[in-house]
């Protein structure tokens, strides 16, 4: 199921980190996009904070996916 792909994407990201591979912006963007498609907006916010905490700067694609993932009631988060 396409919506369940976000789980596999998050697991791969975690596996990268366990193996000492620091995910880059593309890795985070792909996982954020998968979570967005799966309706996991809270996970999207969590991933955004993770990437910023690791010093990975989001690009335009990342920001677009984050904003599109947020429900209207949570758009204030995007301003933080």
Secondary structure as GFF3:
##gff-version 3
##sequence-region A 1 80
A	DSSP	three_ten_helix	2	4	.	.	.	ID=ss1
A	DSSP	alpha_helix	5	18	.	.	.	ID=ss2
A	DSSP	alpha_helix	25	37	.	.	.	ID=ss3
A	DSSP	alpha_helix	41	53	.	.	.	ID=ss4
A	DSSP	alpha_helix	60	69	.	.	.	ID=ss5
A	DSSP	three_ten_helix	72	79	.	.	.	ID=ss6
###
